């Protein structure tokens, strides 16, 4: 389950209370929710875009985009 949202202090508090771990770049949280049997990621929109650009950078260069 993915949540894309602004990482406000309230969202950060929720993530920490749910014992989710911060991502290495501190732009999101991840963890497992055993009650829902679900893996959860809480990401900022900026992180989503930056990760997509990094992941697809070689492809964009090959396509001259």
KEZABA-604899 format. One record per residue: residue in three letters; x, y, z of N, C-alpha, C, O in turn. Coordinates in Angstrom, 2 decimals. Example, Ala and Ser with C-alpha at 12.3 -4.5 7.8 and 13.67 -1.06 7.14 Angstrom:
% residues 2
+-----+---------+---------+---------+---------+---------+---------+---------+---------+---------+---------+---------+---------+
| res |    n.px |    n.py |    n.pz |   ca.px |   ca.py |   ca.pz |    c.px |    c.py |    c.pz |    o.px |    o.py |    o.pz |
+-----+---------+---------+---------+---------+---------+---------+---------+---------+---------+---------+---------+---------+
| ALA |   13.19 |   -5.69 |    7.80 |   12.30 |   -4.50 |    7.80 |   13.20 |   -3.30 |    7.80 |   14.24 |   -3.32 |    8.46 |
| SER |   12.85 |   -2.25 |    7.08 |   13.67 |   -1.06 |    7.14 |   12.90 |    0.03 |    7.87 |   13.41 |    1.14 |    8.04 |
+-----+---------+---------+---------+---------+---------+---------+---------+---------+---------+---------+---------+---------+
% end
This chain:
% residues 65
+-----+---------+---------+---------+---------+---------+---------+---------+---------+---------+---------+---------+---------+
| res |    n.px |    n.py |    n.pz |   ca.px |   ca.py |   ca.pz |    c.px |    c.py |    c.pz |    o.px |    o.py |    o.pz |
+-----+---------+---------+---------+---------+---------+---------+---------+---------+---------+---------+---------+---------+
| UNK |    0.85 |   -1.15 |    0.00 |    0.00 |    0.00 |    0.00 |    0.91 |    1.23 |    0.00 |    1.84 |    1.31 |    0.81 |
| UNK |    0.65 |    2.16 |   -0.89 |    1.45 |    3.37 |   -0.99 |    0.59 |    4.58 |   -0.66 |   -0.56 |    4.68 |   -1.08 |
| UNK |    1.16 |    5.49 |    0.10 |    0.52 |    6.77 |    0.39 |    1.45 |    7.86 |   -0.12 |    2.60 |    7.95 |    0.31 |
| UNK |    0.96 |    8.68 |   -1.03 |    1.73 |    9.80 |   -1.54 |    1.12 |   11.05 |   -0.92 |   -0.04 |   11.37 |   -1.17 |
| UNK |    1.91 |   11.76 |   -0.12 |    1.37 |   12.91 |    0.60 |    2.50 |   13.82 |    1.06 |    3.67 |   13.45 |    1.01 |
| UNK |    2.13 |   15.01 |    1.51 |    3.11 |   15.89 |    2.14 |    3.47 |   15.29 |    3.50 |    2.60 |   14.83 |    4.23 |
| UNK |    4.73 |   15.31 |    3.81 |    5.17 |   14.75 |    5.09 |    5.09 |   15.83 |    6.17 |    6.10 |   16.41 |    6.58 |
| UNK |    3.89 |   16.06 |    6.62 |    3.64 |   17.03 |    7.68 |    4.06 |   16.43 |    9.02 |    4.24 |   15.21 |    9.11 |
| UNK |    4.21 |   17.25 |   10.04 |    4.54 |   16.70 |   11.36 |    3.50 |   15.67 |   11.84 |    3.86 |   14.71 |   12.53 |
| UNK |    2.25 |   15.85 |   11.48 |    1.21 |   14.91 |   11.89 |    1.41 |   13.55 |   11.19 |    1.27 |   12.50 |   11.83 |
| UNK |    1.72 |   13.57 |    9.91 |    1.97 |   12.32 |    9.17 |    3.22 |   11.64 |    9.70 |    3.24 |   10.42 |    9.87 |
| UNK |    4.26 |   12.42 |    9.97 |    5.49 |   11.85 |   10.52 |    5.22 |   11.20 |   11.88 |    5.73 |   10.12 |   12.17 |
| UNK |    4.41 |   11.85 |   12.69 |    4.04 |   11.30 |   13.99 |    3.28 |    9.99 |   13.85 |    3.53 |    9.03 |   14.58 |
| UNK |    2.34 |    9.96 |   12.90 |    1.59 |    8.74 |   12.64 |    2.53 |    7.60 |   12.24 |    2.42 |    6.49 |   12.75 |
| UNK |    3.46 |    7.90 |   11.32 |    4.38 |    6.88 |   10.83 |    5.27 |    6.35 |   11.96 |    5.50 |    5.15 |   12.06 |
| UNK |    5.75 |    7.24 |   12.79 |    6.60 |    6.82 |   13.91 |    5.81 |    6.04 |   14.95 |    6.32 |    5.08 |   15.52 |
| UNK |    4.56 |    6.45 |   15.20 |    3.71 |    5.71 |   16.14 |    3.39 |    4.32 |   15.62 |    3.22 |    3.38 |   16.40 |
| UNK |    3.30 |    4.18 |   14.30 |    3.02 |    2.88 |   13.68 |    4.30 |    2.06 |   13.52 |    4.28 |    0.98 |   12.92 |
| UNK |    5.39 |    2.55 |   14.04 |    6.72 |    1.92 |   13.98 |    7.21 |    1.68 |   12.56 |    7.88 |    0.68 |   12.28 |
| UNK |    6.89 |    2.60 |   11.66 |    7.45 |    2.57 |   10.30 |    8.83 |    3.19 |   10.36 |    9.10 |    4.06 |   11.20 |
| UNK |    9.70 |    2.74 |    9.47 |   11.08 |    3.20 |    9.44 |   11.24 |    4.32 |    8.42 |   10.63 |    4.28 |    7.35 |
| UNK |   12.06 |    5.33 |    8.73 |   12.31 |    6.38 |    7.73 |   13.16 |    5.83 |    6.58 |   14.02 |    4.97 |    6.79 |
| UNK |   12.92 |    6.33 |    5.38 |   13.74 |    5.96 |    4.24 |   15.13 |    6.58 |    4.43 |   15.27 |    7.54 |    5.19 |
| UNK |   16.14 |    6.05 |    3.77 |   17.50 |    6.60 |    3.94 |   17.62 |    8.08 |    3.62 |   18.45 |    8.78 |    4.22 |
| UNK |   16.80 |    8.58 |    2.69 |   16.86 |   10.01 |    2.34 |   15.91 |   10.86 |    3.18 |   15.80 |   12.06 |    2.97 |
| UNK |   15.23 |   10.24 |    4.14 |   14.30 |   10.91 |    5.06 |   13.14 |   11.61 |    4.36 |   12.58 |   12.58 |    4.89 |
| UNK |   12.77 |   11.13 |    3.18 |   11.64 |   11.69 |    2.45 |   10.44 |   10.74 |    2.44 |    9.55 |   10.87 |    1.61 |
| UNK |   10.43 |    9.79 |    3.35 |    9.32 |    8.86 |    3.42 |    9.51 |    7.86 |    4.55 |   10.49 |    7.91 |    5.30 |
| UNK |    8.55 |    6.96 |    4.66 |    8.58 |    5.91 |    5.69 |    8.12 |    4.61 |    5.05 |    7.39 |    4.62 |    4.06 |
| UNK |    8.54 |    3.49 |    5.63 |    8.11 |    2.18 |    5.16 |    8.01 |    1.22 |    6.32 |    8.64 |    1.42 |    7.36 |
| UNK |    7.21 |    0.20 |    6.15 |    7.08 |   -0.80 |    7.19 |    5.99 |   -1.79 |    6.86 |    5.33 |   -1.70 |    5.82 |
| UNK |    5.81 |   -2.74 |    7.75 |    4.81 |   -3.79 |    7.59 |    3.73 |   -3.60 |    8.64 |    4.02 |   -3.38 |    9.81 |
| UNK |    2.48 |   -3.70 |    8.21 |    1.35 |   -3.61 |    9.12 |    0.77 |   -5.01 |    9.28 |    0.04 |   -5.48 |    8.40 |
| UNK |    1.08 |   -5.69 |   10.38 |    0.62 |   -7.08 |   10.53 |   -0.90 |   -7.20 |   10.67 |   -1.48 |   -8.21 |   10.29 |
| UNK |   -1.52 |   -6.18 |   11.22 |   -2.98 |   -6.23 |   11.37 |   -3.68 |   -6.29 |   10.01 |   -4.69 |   -6.97 |    9.86 |
| UNK |   -3.12 |   -5.55 |    9.03 |   -3.69 |   -5.55 |    7.68 |   -2.96 |   -6.51 |    6.74 |   -3.35 |   -6.66 |    5.58 |
| UNK |   -1.89 |   -7.16 |    7.25 |   -1.07 |   -8.05 |    6.44 |   -0.61 |   -7.33 |    5.17 |   -0.74 |   -7.85 |    4.06 |
| UNK |   -0.07 |   -6.11 |    5.35 |    0.26 |   -5.24 |    4.23 |    1.58 |   -4.52 |    4.44 |    1.88 |   -4.08 |    5.55 |
| UNK |    2.37 |   -4.42 |    3.38 |    3.56 |   -3.59 |    3.37 |    3.11 |   -2.17 |    3.04 |    2.30 |   -1.98 |    2.13 |
| UNK |    3.62 |   -1.17 |    3.78 |    3.18 |    0.21 |    3.63 |    4.37 |    1.11 |    3.32 |    5.43 |    0.98 |    3.94 |
| UNK |    4.18 |    2.02 |    2.37 |    5.17 |    3.07 |    2.11 |    4.43 |    4.40 |    2.12 |    3.39 |    4.56 |    1.48 |
| UNK |    5.00 |    5.35 |    2.84 |    4.49 |    6.72 |    2.88 |    5.58 |    7.58 |    2.24 |    6.68 |    7.68 |    2.77 |
| UNK |    5.27 |    8.20 |    1.11 |    6.27 |    8.93 |    0.34 |    5.80 |   10.35 |    0.05 |    4.61 |   10.62 |   -0.10 |
| UNK |    6.76 |   11.24 |   -0.02 |    6.44 |   12.59 |   -0.49 |    6.39 |   12.55 |   -2.02 |    7.04 |   11.71 |   -2.63 |
| UNK |    5.63 |   13.45 |   -2.62 |    5.54 |   13.51 |   -4.07 |    6.91 |   13.80 |   -4.67 |    7.26 |   13.26 |   -5.72 |
| UNK |    7.69 |   14.65 |   -4.01 |    9.04 |   14.97 |   -4.48 |    9.89 |   13.71 |   -4.56 |   10.62 |   13.52 |   -5.53 |
| UNK |    9.82 |   12.86 |   -3.55 |   10.59 |   11.61 |   -3.56 |   10.13 |   10.72 |   -4.71 |   10.97 |   10.12 |   -5.39 |
| UNK |    8.86 |   10.63 |   -4.94 |    8.33 |    9.81 |   -6.02 |    8.91 |   10.25 |   -7.36 |    9.36 |    9.42 |   -8.15 |
| UNK |    8.88 |   11.55 |   -7.63 |    9.39 |   12.09 |   -8.89 |   10.91 |   11.91 |   -9.00 |   11.41 |   11.47 |  -10.03 |
| UNK |   11.63 |   12.25 |   -7.94 |   13.10 |   12.12 |   -7.97 |   13.56 |   10.68 |   -8.18 |   14.49 |   10.43 |   -8.94 |
| UNK |   12.90 |    9.73 |   -7.50 |   13.26 |    8.32 |   -7.67 |   12.97 |    7.85 |   -9.08 |   13.75 |    7.09 |   -9.66 |
| UNK |   11.84 |    8.28 |   -9.65 |   11.50 |    7.89 |  -11.02 |   12.51 |    8.45 |  -12.01 |   12.92 |    7.76 |  -12.95 |
| UNK |   12.93 |    9.70 |  -11.81 |   13.93 |   10.29 |  -12.70 |   15.25 |    9.53 |  -12.61 |   15.86 |    9.23 |  -13.64 |
| UNK |   15.69 |    9.21 |  -11.41 |   16.95 |    8.48 |  -11.24 |   16.86 |    7.08 |  -11.86 |   17.79 |    6.61 |  -12.51 |
| UNK |   15.73 |    6.43 |  -11.64 |   15.55 |    5.06 |  -12.13 |   15.53 |    5.00 |  -13.66 |   16.01 |    4.03 |  -14.25 |
| UNK |   14.97 |    6.04 |  -14.29 |   14.80 |    6.03 |  -15.74 |   15.80 |    6.91 |  -16.48 |   15.66 |    7.10 |  -17.69 |
| UNK |   16.80 |    7.43 |  -15.80 |   17.75 |    8.36 |  -16.39 |   18.45 |    7.80 |  -17.63 |   18.56 |    8.49 |  -18.64 |
| UNK |   18.91 |    6.56 |  -17.56 |   19.62 |    5.96 |  -18.70 |   18.67 |    5.82 |  -19.89 |   19.05 |    6.11 |  -21.02 |
| UNK |   17.45 |    5.39 |  -19.63 |   16.47 |    5.26 |  -20.71 |   16.21 |    6.61 |  -21.38 |   16.17 |    6.69 |  -22.61 |
| UNK |   16.03 |    7.66 |  -20.59 |   15.78 |    8.99 |  -21.15 |   16.96 |    9.46 |  -22.00 |   16.77 |   10.08 |  -23.04 |
| UNK |   18.18 |    9.16 |  -21.55 |   19.35 |    9.54 |  -22.32 |   19.41 |    8.79 |  -23.64 |   19.74 |    9.39 |  -24.67 |
| UNK |   19.10 |    7.50 |  -23.64 |   19.09 |    6.71 |  -24.87 |   18.04 |    7.21 |  -25.85 |   18.23 |    7.14 |  -27.06 |
| UNK |   16.91 |    7.70 |  -25.32 |   15.83 |    8.20 |  -26.17 |   15.99 |    9.67 |  -26.53 |   15.15 |   10.24 |  -27.22 |
| UNK |   17.08 |   10.28 |  -26.06 |   17.34 |   11.71 |  -26.26 |   16.20 |   12.60 |  -25.74 |   15.81 |   13.57 |  -26.39 |
| UNK |   15.70 |   12.25 |  -24.58 |   14.64 |   13.06 |  -23.96 |   15.20 |   13.97 |  -22.90 |   14.45 |   14.72 |  -22.27 |
+-----+---------+---------+---------+---------+---------+---------+---------+---------+---------+---------+---------+---------+
% end
